[in-house]
Amino acid sequence: MHNAASPGPQPARTDRPSEAALRVLRVLAARADAVTSAELTAELGGHPNTVRPHLDRLVAEGFVDPVTRPAAGRGRPARAYQATVAGRQVASQEVSTLAGTALLGAVTDELRRAAQPPIAARRLGSSWGRRLGAGTSAPSVLGALAGQGFTPEEQPDGIHLLTCPMLAEARDAPEVVCSLHQGMLDALSDVPLRLVPFAGPGYCLVSPAEVRGASAG
């Protein structure tokens, strides 16, 4: 199991709640503060008895944490809910990406057999990033990273990637997987970005770079 105090992100979750529960989770993931079931019901519509079973399941599956709000006056403390890192990842990740996790693992195996694995991986990552940015309205870097399962979070030192859809492969072959992800960043951003793998407790770091390096590993 991942230790939150160890360097690097959490593994991305590949399971997914029901569509009804996912609607509840997306509301929670979009909020910075914890939300009560009454507030959720007001936003989603319907009856509180419909929302509560979804909340219970999301808590049991690790997508949501219950939080106790301080009591207002002499009233009882209110029970509220907030999305966990895993919940935020699943709420924003594209379904197609969840289905492609095993394929990315197979791609890693093939890249390791290349004559120069980091260079081949970065080249493939650039193609990945160009495809993500294709279309009439290219996604932002944060939006693209969220859609691919990285759970990006803006911090003063850059973007923290809280989850990784290829964490097992990245720990086994960082020179390949991290170069793949660096190539994706190369293609996604007009500003040079540098990926720092396993930069701190619970995250990898994406920070501005003066010069693009030859390898991300």
C-alpha angles and dihedrals in degrees: 000000000000116000111219089214093057122091117269138034131297119265112266114252115242097189119088135204123236117283091254092051090044090059089055091046093051091056090051093045091054093055124081092202131056116269129213122227089248091056090047091051091050091053098041099035125223127081129319090237088063095052099045098066090052091050091050091051093046090052092048091050094050097248095111135034123209114232130193114223118211113264117262107229110315094338124116118267111269121238111229136173137223133184118255122223088266090050092051090049095051093042092059102030120105117244091230090059092054089054092048099056095098090047091054089053090054090049089054091054091053094046091054088062093055120109091246107019099186093050093046090047094050091049091051091046090055090055089050091051093048090053091049090052095045121112138056094298111035113208121248117252090253092048093047092048091048091049091053094052104260099119095218119206124188114233133168092263095048137279117336114210104210098183135029125205090207101038097134091050091044092055091047098043110012093161088064106034097040090048088052090054092045090055090052090053091048090059098039100053133058087203116068110255129191124210114217106194119218090359098163146345107317100354152065116223132233111193137166113274128204092210130019110245124223093239137025096203 
